[in-house]
Amino acid sequence: METTIKKWGNSLAVRLPKHITQKLALREGSRVKLWERKKEVAVSLIPPQHPSLKEMVRMITPENIHPEIDFLLHASQKSFDFWNNPDDAIYDTL
């Protein structure tokens, strides 16, 4: 495929065709690595870095933490409702 280099501010830019960006899942903000060798320029995608569990735990603050939820109590109440009023309880699950 052939394309043209364009001016973008004080830099030069290469526009990537949509079919290539879709195939490689590139979007605005995607990180890429550039390198040159002889008379070629190469571009490769830098895979996104996902935070580790330890990093995610460090991000927990009093402002973004939610209260505990007792799933066992909630499940027990649903079972109790279902067995005591099966006609009414089935509509709660829809």
Backbone hydrogen bonds in HBPLUS format (Angstrom, degrees):
<---DONOR---> <-ACCEPTOR-->    atom                        ^
c    i                          cat <-CA-CA->   ^        H-A-AA   ^      H-
h    n   atom  resd res      DA  || num        DHA   H-A  angle D-A-AA Bond
n    s   type  num  typ     dist DA aas  dist angle  dist       angle   num
A0006-LYS N   A0013-ALA O   2.90 MM   7  5.28 166.7  1.91 155.1 158.2     1
A0013-ALA N   A0006-LYS O   2.73 MM   7  5.28 156.8  1.78 156.0 162.4     2
A0008-TRP N   A0011-SER O   2.79 MM   3  5.20 171.7  1.79 145.1 144.1     3
A0011-SER N   A0008-TRP O   3.02 MM   3  5.20 155.1  2.08 127.8 127.7     4
A0020-ILE N   A0017-PRO O   3.10 MM   3  5.56 130.4  2.36 108.8 121.0     5
A0021-THR N   A0017-PRO O   3.12 MM   4  6.49 163.5  2.15 154.8 159.8     6
A0022-GLN N   A0018-LYS O   2.86 MM   4  6.03 157.7  1.91 157.2 163.2     7
A0023-LYS N   A0019-HIS O   3.10 MM   4  6.06 158.2  2.15 133.5 139.8     8
A0024-LEU N   A0020-ILE O   3.00 MM   4  6.16 154.8  2.06 151.3 157.1     9
A0025-ALA N   A0021-THR O   2.90 MM   4  5.63 104.4  2.49 130.4 146.2    10
A0026-LEU N   A0021-THR O   2.78 MM   5  4.70 151.5  1.85 140.9 146.7    11
A0025-ALA N   A0022-GLN O   3.21 MM   3  4.88 155.1  2.27  96.4 103.9    12
A0030-SER N   A0027-ARG O   2.87 MM   3  5.49 161.7  1.90 145.2 145.2    13
A0046-ILE N   A0031-ARG O   2.93 MM  15  5.45 171.7  1.94 142.6 140.5    14
A0033-LYS N   A0044-SER O   2.72 MM  11  5.25 162.3  1.75 157.3 163.6    15
A0044-SER N   A0033-LYS O   2.95 MM  11  5.25 152.2  2.03 145.1 153.5    16
A0035-TRP N   A0042-ALA O   3.12 MM   7  5.43 150.7  2.21 144.8 148.9    17
A0042-ALA N   A0035-TRP O   2.82 MM   7  5.43 171.7  1.83 168.4 170.9    18
A0037-ARG N   A0040-GLU O   3.08 MM   3  5.38 156.2  2.14 137.6 144.6    19
A0040-GLU N   A0037-ARG O   2.87 MM   3  5.38 152.6  1.94 132.5 141.7    20
A0056-MET N   A0052-SER O   2.92 MM   4  6.25 157.6  1.97 153.1 159.6    21
A0057-VAL N   A0053-LEU O   2.90 MM   4  6.14 157.5  1.95 153.4 159.2    22
A0058-ARG N   A0054-LYS O   3.06 MM   4  6.32 150.9  2.15 142.8 150.6    23
A0059-MET N   A0056-MET O   3.05 MM   3  5.13 137.4  2.23  97.5 109.7    24
A0060-ILE N   A0057-VAL O   3.13 MM   3  5.48 162.5  2.17 110.9 116.4    25
A0064-ASN N   A0061-THR O   3.15 MM   3  5.45 135.3  2.36 105.4 116.2    26
A0074-HIS N   A0070-ASP O   3.09 MM   4  6.37 163.4  2.12 150.7 155.7    27
A0075-ALA N   A0071-PHE O   2.81 MM   4  5.96 162.3  1.84 150.1 154.8    28
A0076-SER N   A0072-LEU O   2.86 MM   4  6.00 156.1  1.92 147.2 154.5    29
A0077-GLN N   A0073-LEU O   2.95 MM   4  6.16 155.7  2.01 149.3 155.3    30
A0078-LYS N   A0074-HIS O   3.07 MM   4  6.36 158.2  2.12 147.6 153.1    31
A0079-SER N   A0075-ALA O   3.00 MM   4  6.23 161.6  2.03 150.5 155.1    32
A0080-PHE N   A0076-SER O   2.90 MM   4  6.09 159.4  1.94 148.0 154.2    33
A0081-ASP N   A0077-GLN O   2.86 MM   4  6.09 163.6  1.89 152.3 156.4    34
A0082-PHE N   A0078-LYS O   2.87 MM   4  6.07 159.1  1.92 149.8 155.8    35
A0083-TRP N   A0079-SER O   2.98 MM   4  6.18 170.5  1.99 157.0 158.3    36
A0084-ASN N   A0080-PHE O   3.05 MM   4  6.12 144.8  2.18 146.7 156.0    37
A0085-ASN N   A0081-ASP O   2.85 MM   4  5.72 148.5  1.95 147.6 155.0    38
A0088-ASP N   A0085-ASN O   3.11 MM   3  5.52 124.1  2.44 110.7 123.7    39
A0089-ALA N   A0085-ASN O   2.95 MM   4  5.99 172.3  1.96 169.9 172.4    40
A0091-TYR N   A0088-ASP O   3.26 MM   3  5.86 142.4  2.41 113.2 121.6    41
A0092-ASP N   A0089-ALA O   3.06 MM   3  5.34 139.2  2.23 104.4 115.8    42
